[in-house]
């Protein structure tokens, strides 16, 4: 049975104020193409087709080949959508599909004081993040400040070895997202370091990989 996985965005992901969302994930090697759509809630007749940015065959941490893909969408931040990715075989038949609901950006009040450093919405400290070993960790959060982007961002293992994210991370409307490649090896505890282009940074410690790969 064929499989397709949306690694990002997660369920109920808030749409950035700029409306740009880049979905990424992976699919089995027998899926030779993917199509992504965002259907507005309450208006199934008007699906928005995404732009396929990449579709690359790579080996996972266990040496199994799979396709990693990225699909970009331009959306209305005031709406909610069903984001769906469908995989197609060589005969152009749909063989797998995955979907998530994504929502709207909460509007901060005039009294809201934004933090100086970027925030991390996922993962949280102490999370058992088995995707570090399997699909590769997908992390996301917020940056604050005009024209700021994501800067030096990496995972750090207990031996102080750095692991950078894959190319194609996105910052749009104050929301950042990155995908890390799978990290083989024994069980370990990792730290996520996130830094914006102004030099402000945040760290999330105690990310647990409890299995070997």
C-alpha positions, 0 to 999 in steps of 0.5 A, spaced: 500 500 500 502 506 498 503 512 503 504 519 503 505 523 509 505 531 510 510 533 515 508 540 515 504 544 516 501 540 523 493 540 524 490 547 526 497 551 523 495 558 523 496 561 516 501 567 516 499 574 515 502 574 509 498 568 506 504 564 504 504 556 506 509 551 504 507 544 505 512 539 505 513 531 506 515 525 503 511 519 499 513 512 497 518 511 491 512 508 487 508 515 487 511 519 481 508 525 482 504 529 487 498 535 487 496 539 493 490 543 494 487 547 499 480 547 499 476 553 503 472 551 509 464 551 506 466 552 499 468 546 496 467 548 489 473 553 489 480 549 491 486 552 490 492 548 487 499 549 490 505 550 486 510 544 486 517 547 488 521 540 489 520 533 488 526 529 490 528 522 491 532 521 497 534 515 502 531 515 509 535 513 515 534 506 514 536 506 507 529 506 504 528 511 498 522 515 498 520 522 495 521 528 499 516 534 496 515 541 497 508 545 495 507 552 496 500 556 497 498 563 497 492 563 501 487 568 505 489 569 512 482 570 514 479 563 512 480 556 514 482 550 509 483 543 508 490 542 505 490 535 501 496 532 498 494 526 493 500 522 490 499 519 483 502 512 480 506 512 473 499 510 470 496 517 473 492 513 478 491 516 485 494 511 489 495 515 496 492 522 499 493 525 506 490 532 509 490 536 514 486 542 517 489 549 517 486 555 520 486 562 521 491 567 524 489 569 531 489 577 532 493 580 537 490 585 542 493 592 542 496 591 548 500 585 546 507 585 547 511 581 542 517 577 545 524 579 542 527 572 540 523 567 535 519 562 538 518 555 537 511 552 537 513 545 535 517 541 538 516 543 545 522 541 551 522 534 553 518 531 547 519 524 544 521 526 537 521 519 533 521 523 527 528 525 528 530 518 526 524 516 521 522 522 517 526 528 519 524 533 524 519 538 522 519 544 526 516 551 526 514 557 530 514 565 529 519 571 528 518 578 530 520 584 527 520 587 520 523 584 515 526 578 519 528 571 517 530 565 520 538 565 521 543 560 524 538 554 526 540 547 527 539 541 532 545 539 537 546 532 539 549 530 546 556 530 543 555 537 541 555 535 533 551 540 529 545 538 524 543 543 519 536 543 516 534 541 509 534 547 504 527 550 502 525 552 509 520 558 509 519 564 513 512 568 511 508 573 515 512 572 521 512 564 521 518 560 520 518 552 518 524 548 517 525 540 515 531 537 518 534 530 514 533 524 518 539 523 523 541 516 524 545 513 530 543 510 537 538 513 542 540 520 544 537 527 547 537 533 542 537 541 543 534 545 537 537 552 536 533 557 532 536 564 531 533 570 527 537 574 522 538 580 527 542 575 532 536 573 537 535 566 539 531 561 542 533 554 544 529 548 546 532 542 550 531 535 552 528 533 545 528 525 546 530 520 540 529 513 544 530 508 538 536 507 534 536 507 526 
